[in-house]
Amino acid sequence: MQIRHKLLLWFAGLMSGLLLAFSGYVYVNYAEFREQAFRQRLVRKVALMNQVLDDSRVAQALATLPEQAGYVYGPVNQPLYASDNSGDFQPTPALLAQARQQCQVAFEFASPGHAYDKAGVALAYRRAGQPGTYVALVTAYDQTGLERQRTLWWTLLSGYLGAVVVVVGLGLLFARWALLPFDRLIGQLRRPGAARTFRLRPLHPHDEAGVLAQAFNDLLARQEALAQSQQAFIAQASHELRTPLTTIKGWLETSLTYDADAASLREGMRQAAQELDKLTALANGLLHLARLEGLGTRLERQPLEVMDVLLDVIDTVQHQRPGQRLALAVGEGVQQQAAAPTLLGNRHLLRTALTNLVDNACKYSGGQPVALGLEMHTDQAIRLTIADQGIGIVPADAERIYQPLTRGSNVQHISGFGIGLTLAREIVQLHQGQLWLRPRPGGGTVAEVELPLVPGVGPF
């Protein structure tokens, strides 16, 4: 069901319910007022019926109501008086006994040839000098009041049905007017036009439709940026994959065409194997990036001691680069912890991220020492700094280098694919941490990694 139809049903239902309640209130109150007013007239009539036994002319003077009839019964329920038009009602002994007990009783009864019941009042009284209790009764038919009540019923019913029709028409106009901004947006979506960059244009930027259009435009802009990033990534990946493949093909073709001795063939095969190693490393990096996509809450985590992981990373890098000097400084805040700082994470991924950062620092430092620092950032977070004395980062590349397969413009002949830093940032963010790169005073780069610790770890 469309929203306009829901709005119509809610609006029409609400207004129809209010009109029905109002009409019912008017009708019921009128019916109660008519009944009470007519009953009071009957009470006044029956109050004078105690005189009819002394003077029969009293009954004729009282007969002013439509089809009015009067009755008087003695102490033993013997009929003492009945008016001329009293043939359609015969009081029961129970009614007479109830009147004697309650003094006054109002009642209704069906009368042949009448659409509605007649009304009556019974009144118990005593006669001076006579024993026992007498009962006087007066009945009548409120013809005028009932006809007015019936006319009111049909008037309210016809007015209600007419009002419902008007309400439905107004509801359609209201729903159409309320949803006009959304209809315009839908029309724009169905007819985007020839513009390359499509954006919704709302009637009023600050209403709900305008907010929705802005949110859609923002989403569309992010999707376009993502698509452009993916296109650039595919183009860069194709280039990076094609380069080692072209080199391998060149070495193999050269060896097949020109190399006549075993030594030349081995050299050609060695060069081809080196390029294959590069190709394998590139493929592994791309595979790691693909696996990180959407990992999120499915990441397997376990308590990890930060110092243990960091020492493992340092040991790995020193085995890969035997001549590289690494220095680790542990802050006083870390040393004063009652227990070793522990975080919740994936050991393999965290080790991969930190290894990439330390290896990058070594690779771009030109053999200069790399300084690592570990300190408490807050009571519930720890900070790792990796400072090198290398070529640094060009300011224009500060944000671009986080993109996959993107490297700084000043790397020149230094080998690499531009995947390690991207992997490191993705992994750190998966651990609810942050990674920053900033210039080092005196030259080089400082990588800062901030990671949250397991809750409950605090200063000694």
VMD Tcl script that draws the C-alpha trace (Angstrom):
set ca {
  {0.00 0.00 0.00}
  {1.33 3.39 -0.98}
  {1.98 6.07 1.61}
  {-0.64 8.36 0.05}
  {-3.27 5.67 0.54}
  {-2.16 5.15 4.14}
  {-2.38 8.90 4.75}
  {-5.84 8.93 3.18}
  {-7.03 6.03 5.33}
  {-5.61 7.53 8.51}
  {-6.98 11.00 7.77}
  {-10.39 9.77 6.64}
  {-10.62 7.28 9.49}
  {-9.68 9.87 12.10}
  {-12.06 12.54 10.80}
  {-14.86 10.02 10.26}
  {-14.39 8.71 13.79}
  {-14.55 12.24 15.21}
  {-17.67 13.06 13.18}
  {-19.31 9.78 14.22}
  {-18.50 10.40 17.87}
  {-19.87 13.95 17.65}
  {-23.05 12.80 15.89}
  {-23.55 10.02 18.41}
  {-23.00 12.46 21.26}
  {-25.62 14.86 19.87}
  {-28.16 12.09 19.21}
  {-27.76 10.35 22.57}
  {-27.94 13.60 24.52}
  {-31.05 14.67 22.63}
  {-32.69 11.28 23.24}
  {-31.92 11.49 26.96}
  {-33.16 15.07 27.15}
  {-36.40 14.19 25.32}
  {-37.01 11.21 27.58}
  {-36.35 13.16 30.78}
  {-38.47 16.12 29.67}
  {-41.42 13.91 28.74}
  {-41.08 11.94 31.97}
  {-41.21 15.16 33.99}
  {-44.45 16.08 32.22}
  {-45.86 12.66 33.10}
  {-44.80 13.11 36.72}
  {-46.65 16.40 36.91}
  {-49.74 14.76 35.41}
  {-49.72 11.73 37.72}
  {-49.23 13.95 40.77}
  {-52.74 15.32 40.19}
  {-54.39 11.98 39.53}
  {-55.07 11.54 43.27}
  {-57.92 14.02 42.79}
  {-59.70 12.11 40.04}
  {-61.66 9.93 42.44}
  {-63.15 13.02 44.05}
  {-63.79 14.90 40.81}
  {-63.78 13.13 37.40}
  {-63.43 16.46 35.60}
  {-59.82 16.59 36.81}
  {-58.93 13.75 34.43}
  {-60.34 15.63 31.45}
  {-58.40 18.77 32.41}
  {-55.16 16.78 32.70}
  {-55.46 15.03 29.31}
  {-53.17 17.36 27.32}
  {-50.49 14.86 26.21}
  {-50.79 12.76 23.02}
  {-52.80 9.57 23.69}
  {-52.71 10.27 27.44}
  {-54.45 7.69 29.63}
  {-54.97 7.66 33.41}
  {-55.51 4.85 35.93}
  {-56.17 4.59 39.66}
  {-55.88 1.35 41.64}
  {-56.94 0.73 45.19}
  {-55.01 -0.80 48.09}
  {-55.77 -4.39 46.92}
  {-55.01 -3.60 43.24}
  {-58.71 -3.16 42.40}
  {-59.21 -0.77 39.45}
  {-61.00 2.37 40.62}
  {-60.61 4.58 37.59}
  {-59.55 4.24 33.94}
  {-59.78 6.93 31.26}
  {-61.54 6.34 27.96}
  {-58.36 5.59 25.88}
  {-56.83 3.14 28.37}
  {-57.31 -0.06 26.45}
  {-53.68 -0.66 25.38}
  {-52.16 -0.99 28.86}
  {-52.86 -3.21 31.82}
  {-50.53 -2.77 34.83}
  {-49.18 -5.91 36.39}
  {-49.33 -6.62 40.14}
  {-45.54 -6.50 40.18}
  {-45.55 -2.97 38.78}
  {-48.12 -1.84 41.33}
  {-46.14 -3.44 44.16}
  {-42.96 -1.76 42.92}
  {-44.73 1.61 42.86}
  {-45.93 1.14 46.46}
  {-42.39 0.18 47.49}
  {-40.51 2.95 45.64}
  {-43.28 5.54 45.72}
  {-42.65 6.50 42.06}
  {-41.75 4.29 39.07}
  {-41.17 5.21 35.43}
  {-41.82 2.52 32.80}
  {-42.26 1.91 29.07}
  {-44.41 -0.55 27.16}
  {-45.09 -1.57 23.57}
  {-48.35 -0.46 22.06}
  {-49.85 -1.85 18.84}
  {-49.59 0.51 15.88}
  {-46.71 2.55 17.30}
  {-43.09 2.52 16.09}
  {-41.78 3.39 19.51}
  {-42.73 2.46 23.07}
  {-45.16 4.48 25.11}
  {-44.01 5.97 28.41}
  {-45.67 5.98 31.76}
  {-45.26 6.90 35.42}
  {-46.81 5.16 38.46}
  {-47.18 7.08 41.74}
  {-48.20 5.66 45.16}
  {-50.22 7.89 47.51}
  {-52.62 7.79 50.47}
  {-56.08 9.24 50.67}
  {-57.18 11.14 53.69}
  {-59.31 9.00 55.98}
  {-58.82 5.89 53.81}
  {-56.68 2.89 54.72}
  {-54.02 1.43 52.43}
  {-51.94 2.81 49.58}
  {-53.44 3.80 46.23}
  {-51.52 3.85 42.92}
  {-52.14 6.38 40.15}
  {-50.71 5.82 36.65}
  {-50.45 8.07 33.60}
  {-49.30 6.87 30.15}
  {-48.79 8.85 26.96}
  {-47.01 8.75 23.59}
  {-44.37 11.43 22.91}
  {-45.22 11.68 19.26}
  {-43.68 15.09 18.61}
  {-40.47 14.37 20.50}
  {-40.00 10.96 18.85}
  {-40.63 12.40 15.40}
  {-38.03 15.08 16.09}
  {-35.64 12.41 17.36}
  {-36.15 10.39 14.19}
  {-35.63 13.48 12.04}
  {-32.44 14.22 13.95}
  {-31.27 10.64 13.32}
  {-31.67 10.89 9.55}
  {-30.21 14.40 9.52}
  {-27.12 13.29 11.41}
  {-26.76 10.15 9.27}
  {-27.02 12.01 5.96}
  {-24.74 14.76 7.25}
  {-22.22 12.17 8.43}
  {-22.19 10.34 5.09}
  {-21.84 13.62 3.22}
  {-19.03 14.70 5.54}
  {-17.24 11.37 4.97}
  {-17.35 11.97 1.22}
  {-15.96 15.49 1.72}
  {-13.30 14.18 4.10}
  {-12.19 11.53 1.57}
  {-11.92 14.19 -1.13}
  {-9.98 16.50 1.15}
  {-7.83 13.55 2.23}
  {-6.90 12.84 -1.39}
  {-5.96 16.49 -1.91}
  {-4.05 16.57 1.37}
  {-2.13 13.36 0.59}
  {-1.30 14.59 -2.90}
  {-0.15 17.96 -1.57}
  {1.88 16.43 1.27}
  {3.64 13.96 -1.03}
  {4.17 16.38 -3.91}
  {7.87 16.94 -3.00}
  {8.43 13.17 -2.95}
  {6.56 12.72 -6.26}
  {8.88 15.28 -7.80}
  {11.94 13.41 -6.51}
  {10.56 10.13 -7.89}
  {10.00 11.82 -11.24}
  {13.58 13.02 -11.25}
  {14.82 9.50 -10.47}
  {12.80 8.06 -13.34}
  {14.03 10.76 -15.75}
  {17.62 11.46 -14.72}
  {18.34 13.17 -18.03}
  {21.57 13.25 -19.93}
  {23.63 14.84 -17.17}
  {26.66 12.76 -16.27}
  {26.52 13.80 -12.63}
  {22.93 13.28 -11.46}
  {21.64 14.97 -8.33}
  {18.13 15.30 -6.86}
  {16.69 18.82 -6.71}
  {14.03 19.13 -3.98}
  {11.30 21.77 -3.91}
  {12.23 22.85 -0.39}
  {15.73 21.95 0.82}
  {14.85 22.13 4.53}
  {11.76 19.90 4.73}
  {11.75 16.11 5.03}
  {11.92 15.61 1.26}
  {14.83 18.03 1.07}
  {16.68 16.20 3.84}
  {16.04 12.88 2.08}
  {17.27 14.30 -1.22}
  {20.42 15.64 0.43}
  {21.08 12.26 2.08}
  {20.56 10.55 -1.29}
  {22.88 13.01 -3.02}
  {25.53 12.44 -0.36}
  {25.18 8.67 -0.78}
  {25.39 9.06 -4.55}
  {28.52 11.18 -4.21}
  {30.12 8.53 -1.98}
  {29.18 5.81 -4.44}
  {30.65 7.82 -7.32}
  {33.82 8.41 -5.35}
  {33.96 4.70 -4.52}
  {33.42 3.78 -8.16}
  {36.17 6.17 -9.23}
  {38.44 4.77 -6.54}
  {37.70 1.22 -7.70}
  {38.38 2.19 -11.31}
  {41.66 3.79 -10.32}
  {42.50 0.77 -8.18}
  {41.78 -1.64 -11.06}
  {43.82 0.45 -13.46}
  {46.73 0.68 -11.01}
  {46.50 -3.02 -10.15}
  {46.49 -3.91 -13.84}
  {49.57 -1.77 -14.35}
  {51.36 -3.24 -11.33}
  {50.53 -6.79 -12.40}
  {51.45 -6.18 -16.02}
  {54.88 -4.75 -15.18}
  {56.40 -7.90 -13.62}
  {54.67 -10.09 -16.19}
  {56.19 -8.03 -19.00}
  {59.60 -8.22 -17.33}
  {59.31 -12.01 -16.89}
  {58.28 -12.42 -20.52}
  {61.23 -10.26 -21.64}
  {63.78 -12.27 -19.64}
  {62.39 -15.59 -20.85}
  {62.28 -14.49 -24.50}
  {65.83 -13.14 -24.22}
  {67.05 -16.37 -22.68}
  {65.34 -18.46 -25.35}
  {66.69 -16.31 -28.19}
  {70.18 -15.31 -27.13}
  {71.37 -17.37 -24.14}
  {73.45 -20.29 -25.42}
  {75.23 -21.39 -22.26}
  {73.96 -22.61 -18.90}
  {75.24 -19.58 -16.96}
  {73.28 -17.13 -19.12}
  {70.18 -19.29 -18.86}
  {70.48 -19.43 -15.07}
  {70.80 -15.64 -14.91}
  {67.71 -15.21 -17.04}
  {65.79 -17.69 -14.87}
  {67.00 -15.93 -11.70}
  {65.75 -12.57 -12.93}
  {62.44 -14.15 -13.92}
  {62.15 -15.76 -10.48}
  {62.74 -12.40 -8.78}
  {59.95 -10.86 -10.81}
  {57.73 -13.82 -9.90}
  {58.49 -13.17 -6.24}
  {57.39 -9.58 -6.70}
  {54.26 -10.73 -8.49}
  {53.48 -13.18 -5.68}
  {54.01 -10.49 -3.04}
  {51.69 -8.14 -4.94}
  {49.02 -10.84 -5.31}
  {49.26 -11.68 -1.59}
  {48.86 -8.02 -0.67}
  {45.79 -7.67 -2.87}
  {44.37 -10.86 -1.37}
  {44.88 -9.51 2.15}
  {43.04 -6.31 1.21}
  {40.16 -8.30 -0.25}
  {39.88 -10.45 2.87}
  {39.78 -7.41 5.14}
  {36.70 -6.04 3.34}
  {33.63 -6.63 5.48}
  {35.54 -8.55 8.17}
  {34.32 -6.22 10.96}
  {32.64 -8.07 13.83}
  {33.62 -11.46 12.39}
  {37.24 -10.80 13.31}
  {38.56 -13.47 15.68}
  {39.97 -11.71 18.75}
  {41.90 -12.77 21.81}
  {43.76 -10.95 24.60}
  {47.23 -9.91 23.36}
  {50.07 -8.38 25.33}
  {51.22 -5.35 23.34}
  {54.87 -5.73 24.35}
  {54.90 -9.37 23.29}
  {53.52 -8.56 19.83}
  {55.92 -5.63 19.40}
  {58.99 -7.69 20.32}
  {57.87 -10.37 17.87}
  {57.61 -7.72 15.13}
  {61.08 -6.33 15.93}
  {62.58 -9.83 15.82}
  {60.96 -10.50 12.43}
  {62.20 -7.25 10.87}
  {65.73 -7.73 12.19}
  {65.84 -11.18 10.61}
  {64.67 -9.69 7.30}
  {67.09 -6.75 7.56}
  {70.12 -7.93 9.58}
  {71.99 -4.63 9.31}
  {69.14 -2.39 10.33}
  {69.33 -0.76 13.75}
  {66.10 -0.69 15.75}
  {65.77 1.03 19.13}
  {62.77 0.54 21.44}
  {61.95 3.01 24.23}
  {59.27 2.01 26.72}
  {57.56 4.90 28.50}
  {57.38 5.22 32.28}
  {53.58 4.88 32.19}
  {53.84 1.46 30.56}
  {56.46 0.31 33.05}
  {54.27 1.32 36.00}
  {51.33 -0.82 34.92}
  {50.33 -3.47 37.43}
  {49.94 -5.93 34.55}
  {51.30 -5.94 31.03}
  {49.14 -3.71 28.76}
  {46.73 -6.01 26.95}
  {44.43 -5.43 24.02}
  {41.76 -7.54 22.37}
  {42.68 -8.36 18.79}
  {43.85 -10.75 16.11}
  {47.52 -11.58 16.58}
  {48.26 -12.39 12.96}
  {46.65 -9.24 11.57}
  {48.09 -6.94 14.21}
  {51.54 -8.42 13.70}
  {51.16 -7.91 9.93}
  {50.19 -4.24 10.36}
  {53.04 -3.38 12.73}
  {55.55 -5.33 10.63}
  {54.53 -3.35 7.55}
  {54.98 -0.06 9.40}
  {58.38 -0.97 10.85}
  {59.55 -2.43 7.52}
  {58.46 0.74 5.70}
  {60.41 2.85 8.19}
  {63.51 0.73 7.59}
  {63.06 0.68 3.84}
  {62.76 4.46 3.46}
  {65.34 5.42 6.10}
  {68.37 4.59 3.95}
  {70.09 2.55 6.64}
  {69.57 5.15 9.38}
  {68.38 3.94 12.80}
  {64.64 3.55 13.39}
  {63.30 4.52 16.82}
  {60.24 2.81 18.31}
  {58.41 4.19 21.33}
  {55.68 2.66 23.47}
  {53.75 4.80 25.96}
  {50.37 5.08 27.62}
  {48.12 7.48 25.75}
  {45.30 7.32 28.31}
  {44.36 4.89 31.06}
  {42.60 2.76 28.45}
  {44.74 3.30 25.33}
  {48.36 2.81 24.32}
  {50.42 4.60 21.67}
  {53.20 3.21 19.50}
  {55.47 5.56 17.56}
  {57.82 4.50 14.73}
  {60.24 7.27 13.71}
  {62.62 7.05 10.77}
  {65.17 9.46 9.31}
  {64.31 8.76 5.70}
  {62.96 10.70 2.75}
  {59.77 11.82 4.50}
  {56.38 12.41 2.90}
  {55.58 15.16 0.43}
  {52.68 17.23 1.90}
  {50.64 16.76 -1.27}
  {50.83 12.97 -0.78}
  {49.75 13.00 2.90}
  {46.23 11.63 2.24}
  {46.77 9.97 -1.12}
  {49.33 7.43 0.11}
  {46.68 5.61 2.19}
  {44.98 4.48 -1.02}
  {45.91 1.00 -2.25}
  {48.65 0.72 -4.88}
  {49.56 4.37 -4.33}
  {53.05 5.49 -3.34}
  {54.67 8.79 -2.55}
  {55.93 10.90 -5.41}
  {59.47 10.97 -3.93}
  {60.12 7.21 -3.54}
  {62.12 7.13 -6.80}
  {63.91 3.79 -7.14}
  {62.83 2.31 -3.77}
  {60.89 -0.91 -4.46}
  {57.33 -1.43 -3.29}
  {53.71 -1.68 -4.40}
  {51.84 0.76 -2.15}
  {49.86 -1.92 -0.28}
  {51.59 -2.19 3.10}
  {50.41 1.16 4.48}
  {46.85 0.53 3.27}
  {46.85 -2.88 4.96}
  {48.23 -1.40 8.18}
  {45.57 1.31 8.36}
  {42.72 -1.12 7.64}
  {43.93 -3.55 10.31}
  {44.42 -0.81 12.93}
  {40.91 0.49 12.28}
  {39.53 -3.05 12.60}
  {41.00 -3.00 16.12}
  {39.18 0.31 16.86}
  {42.51 2.13 16.65}
  {43.92 5.03 14.64}
  {47.02 5.45 12.45}
  {48.64 8.79 11.65}
  {51.72 9.76 9.66}
  {53.41 13.08 10.46}
  {56.73 14.70 9.56}
  {59.64 14.10 11.91}
  {61.55 17.20 13.03}
  {64.91 17.07 11.27}
  {63.64 14.88 8.43}
  {61.86 11.59 8.07}
  {58.44 10.34 9.13}
  {56.78 9.35 12.41}
  {54.02 6.74 12.30}
  {51.70 6.86 15.34}
  {49.43 3.96 16.20}
  {46.85 4.32 18.96}
  {45.08 1.16 20.17}
  {42.47 0.65 22.91}
  {43.37 -1.65 25.79}
  {41.18 -4.25 27.48}
  {38.85 -2.43 29.94}
  {40.15 -2.54 33.48}
  {43.81 -2.00 32.65}
  {44.92 1.17 34.40}
  {47.90 2.74 36.11}
  {49.46 1.00 39.07}
}
mol new
graphics top color blue
foreach p $ca { graphics top sphere $p radius 0.5 }
foreach p [lrange $ca 0 end-1] q [lrange $ca 1 end] { graphics top cylinder $p $q radius 0.2 }
display resetview
